[in-house]
Amino acid sequence: MARKKPTDNAFVLFDVLYEDGSRTSNRKIPSSELTGMDGDSVARGMIEAQDRKIGEMSGQPRGAIKSIARSANQ
C-alpha cells in the first residue's frame, strides 16, 4: 500500500495555460497571498512574476498567460 504525500496547506497549486498552447502544472503560490476579494487574480500576477524571473535566468521568456485554474492535485 503506497503512502500519500503529506499535504502542505501553505501553498495553493495552479495549472497555467499559455497563449501558445503550452501548459504548466502545480505552480505554487503561498496561500497567505490569496486572501481577500481578489482571490485567484492575485495568483496570476505572481505567476507572471515567476515566469519573468525564470525567463531571465534561462534566457527563454515564457509566452503570455491565457488562463489559470487551481490544480486538481491538491
N, CA, C and O atoms as a GROMACS GRO file, in nm:
protein
  296
    1MET      N    1   0.083  -0.116   0.000
    1MET     CA    2   0.000   0.000   0.000
    1MET      C    3   0.089   0.125   0.000
    1MET      O    4   0.174   0.141   0.088
    2ALA      N    5   0.069   0.210  -0.098
    2ALA     CA    6   0.150   0.331  -0.111
    2ALA      C    7   0.103   0.438  -0.015
    2ALA      O    8  -0.017   0.452   0.011
    3ARG      N    9   0.197   0.511   0.037
    3ARG     CA   10   0.163   0.622   0.125
    3ARG      C   11   0.140   0.747   0.042
    3ARG      O   12   0.206   0.769  -0.060
    4LYS      N   13   0.046   0.828   0.086
    4LYS     CA   14   0.023   0.956   0.022
    4LYS      C   15   0.120   1.058   0.078
    4LYS      O   16   0.158   1.052   0.195
    5LYS      N   17   0.160   1.152  -0.006
    5LYS     CA   18   0.244   1.261   0.040
    5LYS      C   19   0.163   1.346   0.137
    5LYS      O   20   0.043   1.368   0.116
    6PRO      N   21   0.227   1.394   0.242
    6PRO     CA   22   0.154   1.484   0.331
    6PRO      C   23   0.123   1.614   0.257
    6PRO      O   24   0.207   1.666   0.184
    7THR      N   25   0.003   1.666   0.276
    7THR     CA   26  -0.034   1.789   0.208
    7THR      C   27   0.019   1.908   0.286
    7THR      O   28   0.017   1.910   0.409
    8ASP      N   29   0.066   2.005   0.213
    8ASP     CA   30   0.120   2.127   0.272
    8ASP      C   31   0.022   2.239   0.240
    8ASP      O   32   0.014   2.284   0.126
    9ASN      N   33  -0.052   2.283   0.339
    9ASN     CA   34  -0.153   2.386   0.318
    9ASN      C   35  -0.095   2.525   0.307
    9ASN      O   36  -0.169   2.623   0.296
   10ALA      N   37   0.036   2.537   0.309
   10ALA     CA   38   0.099   2.667   0.298
   10ALA      C   39   0.097   2.718   0.154
   10ALA      O   40   0.121   2.837   0.130
   11PHE      N   41   0.070   2.630   0.057
   11PHE     CA   42   0.069   2.668  -0.083
   11PHE      C   43  -0.060   2.624  -0.151
   11PHE      O   44  -0.122   2.525  -0.111
   12VAL      N   45  -0.099   2.699  -0.253
   12VAL     CA   46  -0.208   2.660  -0.342
   12VAL      C   47  -0.144   2.634  -0.477
   12VAL      O   48  -0.061   2.712  -0.523
   13LEU      N   49  -0.182   2.523  -0.541
   13LEU     CA   50  -0.123   2.485  -0.670
   13LEU      C   51  -0.214   2.529  -0.784
   13LEU      O   52  -0.336   2.518  -0.775
   14PHE      N   53  -0.152   2.580  -0.891
   14PHE     CA   54  -0.227   2.627  -1.007
   14PHE      C   55  -0.173   2.562  -1.134
   14PHE      O   56  -0.053   2.536  -1.147
   15ASP      N   57  -0.264   2.535  -1.228
   15ASP     CA   58  -0.228   2.492  -1.363
   15ASP      C   59  -0.239   2.616  -1.452
   15ASP      O   60  -0.336   2.692  -1.442
   16VAL      N   61  -0.141   2.634  -1.539
   16VAL     CA   62  -0.134   2.755  -1.622
   16VAL      C   63  -0.138   2.714  -1.769
   16VAL      O   64  -0.062   2.628  -1.812
   17LEU      N   65  -0.226   2.778  -1.845
   17LEU     CA   66  -0.234   2.758  -1.990
   17LEU      C   67  -0.185   2.886  -2.056
   17LEU      O   68  -0.231   2.996  -2.023
   18TYR      N   69  -0.091   2.872  -2.150
   18TYR     CA   70  -0.033   2.986  -2.218
   18TYR      C   71  -0.097   3.006  -2.354
   18TYR      O   72  -0.157   2.914  -2.410
   19GLU      N   73  -0.083   3.128  -2.408
   19GLU     CA   74  -0.142   3.163  -2.539
   19GLU      C   75  -0.094   3.070  -2.650
   19GLU      O   76  -0.168   3.043  -2.745
   20ASP      N   77   0.031   3.020  -2.641
   20ASP     CA   78   0.085   2.934  -2.746
   20ASP      C   79   0.038   2.788  -2.733
   20ASP      O   80   0.080   2.703  -2.812
   21GLY      N   81  -0.046   2.759  -2.635
   21GLY     CA   82  -0.099   2.624  -2.618
   21GLY      C   83  -0.022   2.539  -2.518
   21GLY      O   84  -0.068   2.431  -2.481
   22SER      N   85   0.094   2.585  -2.473
   22SER     CA   86   0.169   2.508  -2.374
   22SER      C   87   0.104   2.528  -2.237
   22SER      O   88   0.028   2.621  -2.215
   23ARG      N   89   0.137   2.436  -2.146
   23ARG     CA   90   0.083   2.448  -2.012
   23ARG      C   91   0.184   2.401  -1.909
   23ARG      O   92   0.272   2.320  -1.939
   24THR      N   93   0.170   2.453  -1.789
   24THR     CA   94   0.250   2.407  -1.675
   24THR      C   95   0.153   2.372  -1.564
   24THR      O   96   0.044   2.428  -1.554
   25SER      N   97   0.193   2.279  -1.481
   25SER     CA   98   0.107   2.232  -1.373
   25SER      C   99   0.174   2.252  -1.239
   25SER      O  100   0.296   2.260  -1.227
   26ASN      N  101   0.090   2.261  -1.138
   26ASN     CA  102   0.133   2.265  -0.998
   26ASN      C  103   0.227   2.381  -0.967
   26ASN      O  104   0.327   2.363  -0.897
   27ARG      N  105   0.194   2.499  -1.017
   27ARG     CA  106   0.270   2.619  -0.983
   27ARG      C  107   0.230   2.661  -0.843
   27ARG      O  108   0.111   2.678  -0.816
   28LYS      N  109   0.327   2.678  -0.754
   28LYS     CA  110   0.300   2.709  -0.614
   28LYS      C  111   0.286   2.859  -0.590
   28LYS      O  112   0.368   2.940  -0.634
   29ILE      N  113   0.178   2.893  -0.518
   29ILE     CA  114   0.155   3.028  -0.472
   29ILE      C  115   0.124   3.020  -0.323
   29ILE      O  116   0.040   2.939  -0.283
   30PRO      N  117   0.189   3.101  -0.239
   30PRO     CA  118   0.160   3.096  -0.096
   30PRO      C  119   0.012   3.125  -0.068
   30PRO      O  120  -0.042   3.224  -0.118
   31SER      N  121  -0.052   3.040   0.010
   31SER     CA  122  -0.194   3.058   0.039
   31SER      C  123  -0.220   3.188   0.114
   31SER      O  124  -0.329   3.244   0.105
   32SER      N  125  -0.123   3.236   0.188
   32SER     CA  126  -0.140   3.361   0.261
   32SER      C  127  -0.156   3.481   0.168
   32SER      O  128  -0.209   3.584   0.209
   33GLU      N  129  -0.113   3.468   0.042
   33GLU     CA  130  -0.124   3.576  -0.055
   33GLU      C  131  -0.261   3.580  -0.123
   33GLU      O  132  -0.293   3.677  -0.190
   34LEU      N  133  -0.341   3.477  -0.107
   34LEU     CA  134  -0.467   3.464  -0.180
   34LEU      C  135  -0.588   3.497  -0.093
   34LEU      O  136  -0.695   3.437  -0.109
   35THR      N  137  -0.573   3.590  -0.004
   35THR     CA  138  -0.684   3.627   0.083
   35THR      C  139  -0.754   3.750   0.029
   35THR      O  140  -0.698   3.822  -0.054
   36GLY      N  141  -0.873   3.775   0.073
   36GLY     CA  142  -0.946   3.894   0.034
   36GLY      C  143  -1.031   3.874  -0.089
   36GLY      O  144  -1.051   3.762  -0.135
   37MET      N  145  -1.081   3.984  -0.140
   37MET     CA  146  -1.175   3.982  -0.253
   37MET      C  147  -1.110   3.941  -0.384
   37MET      O  148  -1.177   3.883  -0.470
   38ASP      N  149  -0.981   3.969  -0.402
   38ASP     CA  150  -0.915   3.941  -0.529
   38ASP      C  151  -0.891   3.792  -0.551
   38ASP      O  152  -0.896   3.745  -0.665
   39GLY      N  153  -0.867   3.718  -0.446
   39GLY     CA  154  -0.851   3.573  -0.455
   39GLY      C  155  -0.750   3.529  -0.559
   39GLY      O  156  -0.633   3.566  -0.552
   40ASP      N  157  -0.796   3.449  -0.656
   40ASP     CA  158  -0.707   3.388  -0.753
   40ASP      C  159  -0.648   3.486  -0.854
   40ASP      O  160  -0.549   3.454  -0.920
   41SER      N  161  -0.706   3.604  -0.869
   41SER     CA  162  -0.649   3.701  -0.964
   41SER      C  163  -0.510   3.747  -0.917
   41SER      O  164  -0.426   3.784  -0.999
   42VAL      N  165  -0.486   3.744  -0.788
   42VAL     CA  166  -0.354   3.777  -0.734
   42VAL      C  167  -0.253   3.672  -0.781
   42VAL      O  168  -0.138   3.704  -0.810
   43ALA      N  169  -0.297   3.547  -0.789
   43ALA     CA  170  -0.208   3.438  -0.831
   43ALA      C  171  -0.156   3.460  -0.972
   43ALA      O  172  -0.040   3.428  -1.000
   44ARG      N  173  -0.237   3.514  -1.060
   44ARG     CA  174  -0.193   3.537  -1.198
   44ARG      C  175  -0.074   3.632  -1.201
   44ARG      O  176   0.025   3.605  -1.270
   45GLY      N  177  -0.081   3.740  -1.127
   45GLY     CA  178   0.030   3.835  -1.121
   45GLY      C  179   0.155   3.772  -1.064
   45GLY      O  180   0.266   3.799  -1.110
   46MET      N  181   0.138   3.689  -0.962
   46MET     CA  182   0.254   3.623  -0.901
   46MET      C  183   0.316   3.522  -0.996
   46MET      O  184   0.438   3.509  -1.002
   47ILE      N  185   0.233   3.450  -1.071
   47ILE     CA  186   0.284   3.352  -1.168
   47ILE      C  187   0.355   3.426  -1.282
   47ILE      O  188   0.459   3.379  -1.329
   48GLU      N  189   0.301   3.540  -1.325
   48GLU     CA  190   0.369   3.619  -1.428
   48GLU      C  191   0.505   3.665  -1.380
   48GLU      O  192   0.602   3.665  -1.456
   49ALA      N  193   0.514   3.705  -1.252
   49ALA     CA  194   0.643   3.747  -1.196
   49ALA      C  195   0.740   3.629  -1.190
   49ALA      O  196   0.859   3.644  -1.219
   50GLN      N  197   0.690   3.511  -1.153
   50GLN     CA  198   0.774   3.390  -1.153
   50GLN      C  199   0.825   3.362  -1.293
   50GLN      O  200   0.943   3.330  -1.311
   51ASP      N  201   0.737   3.374  -1.392
   51ASP     CA  202   0.775   3.348  -1.532
   51ASP      C  203   0.884   3.445  -1.579
   51ASP      O  204   0.978   3.405  -1.648
   52ARG      N  205   0.871   3.574  -1.541
   52ARG     CA  206   0.973   3.671  -1.580
   52ARG      C  207   1.109   3.634  -1.519
   52ARG      O  208   1.211   3.641  -1.587
   53LYS      N  209   1.108   3.594  -1.393
   53LYS     CA  210   1.233   3.557  -1.326
   53LYS      C  211   1.294   3.432  -1.391
   53LYS      O  212   1.415   3.427  -1.415
   54ILE      N  213   1.210   3.333  -1.420
   54ILE     CA  214   1.258   3.211  -1.484
   54ILE      C  215   1.312   3.244  -1.623
   54ILE      O  216   1.417   3.191  -1.663
   55GLY      N  217   1.242   3.330  -1.698
   55GLY     CA  218   1.286   3.370  -1.830
   55GLY      C  219   1.419   3.441  -1.828
   55GLY      O  220   1.504   3.418  -1.915
   56GLU      N  221   1.439   3.528  -1.730
   56GLU     CA  222   1.566   3.600  -1.718
   56GLU      C  223   1.680   3.504  -1.688
   56GLU      O  224   1.790   3.517  -1.744
   57MET      N  225   1.655   3.408  -1.602
   57MET     CA  226   1.760   3.313  -1.564
   57MET      C  227   1.793   3.216  -1.677
   57MET      O  228   1.909   3.178  -1.696
   58SER      N  229   1.690   3.174  -1.753
   58SER     CA  230   1.712   3.074  -1.856
   58SER      C  231   1.743   3.135  -1.993
   58SER      O  232   1.798   3.068  -2.081
   59GLY      N  233   1.707   3.261  -2.010
   59GLY     CA  234   1.724   3.324  -2.141
   59GLY      C  235   1.614   3.288  -2.239
   59GLY      O  236   1.623   3.320  -2.357
   60GLN      N  237   1.510   3.220  -2.190
   60GLN     CA  238   1.397   3.181  -2.275
   60GLN      C  239   1.267   3.229  -2.210
   60GLN      O  240   1.209   3.158  -2.128
   61PRO      N  241   1.221   3.348  -2.247
   61PRO     CA  242   1.100   3.403  -2.184
   61PRO      C  243   0.975   3.320  -2.216
   61PRO      O  244   0.964   3.262  -2.324
   62ARG      N  245   0.883   3.316  -2.120
   62ARG     CA  246   0.757   3.245  -2.140
   62ARG      C  247   0.661   3.334  -2.218
   62ARG      O  248   0.676   3.456  -2.221
   63GLY      N  249   0.563   3.272  -2.280
   63GLY     CA  250   0.460   3.346  -2.352
   63GLY      C  251   0.359   3.404  -2.256
   63GLY      O  252   0.370   3.390  -2.135
   64ALA      N  253   0.259   3.470  -2.313
   64ALA     CA  254   0.153   3.531  -2.233
   64ALA      C  255   0.061   3.424  -2.177
   64ALA      O  256   0.036   3.322  -2.242
   65ILE      N  257   0.011   3.447  -2.058
   65ILE     CA  258  -0.080   3.352  -1.992
   65ILE      C  259  -0.221   3.371  -2.048
   65ILE      O  260  -0.272   3.482  -2.053
   66LYS      N  261  -0.281   3.260  -2.088
   66LYS     CA  262  -0.419   3.262  -2.137
   66LYS      C  263  -0.516   3.245  -2.020
   66LYS      O  264  -0.613   3.319  -2.009
   67SER      N  265  -0.489   3.146  -1.933
   67SER     CA  266  -0.576   3.124  -1.818
   67SER      C  267  -0.502   3.048  -1.709
   67SER      O  268  -0.403   2.980  -1.734
   68ILE      N  269  -0.554   3.061  -1.586
   68ILE     CA  270  -0.504   2.982  -1.474
   68ILE      C  271  -0.623   2.918  -1.405
   68ILE      O  272  -0.734   2.970  -1.408
   69ALA      N  273  -0.597   2.803  -1.343
   69ALA     CA  274  -0.701   2.734  -1.267
   69ALA      C  275  -0.634   2.659  -1.153
   69ALA      O  276  -0.520   2.614  -1.165
   70ARG      N  277  -0.704   2.648  -1.043
   70ARG     CA  278  -0.648   2.570  -0.931
   70ARG      C  279  -0.629   2.426  -0.975
   70ARG      O  280  -0.714   2.368  -1.042
   71SER      N  281  -0.518   2.370  -0.936
   71SER     CA  282  -0.484   2.234  -0.974
   71SER      C  283  -0.574   2.135  -0.900
   71SER      O  284  -0.609   2.157  -0.784
   72ALA      N  285  -0.611   2.030  -0.966
   72ALA     CA  286  -0.693   1.926  -0.905
   72ALA      C  287  -0.610   1.833  -0.817
   72ALA      O  288  -0.666   1.751  -0.745
   73ASN      N  289  -0.478   1.844  -0.820
   73ASN     CA  290  -0.387   1.757  -0.747
   73ASN      C  291  -0.364   1.799  -0.603
   73ASN      O  292  -0.269   1.752  -0.540
   74GLN      N  293  -0.447   1.886  -0.548
   74GLN     CA  294  -0.424   1.936  -0.414
   74GLN      C  295  -0.475   1.843  -0.311
   74GLN      O  296  -0.464   1.871  -0.192
   0.00000   0.00000   0.00000
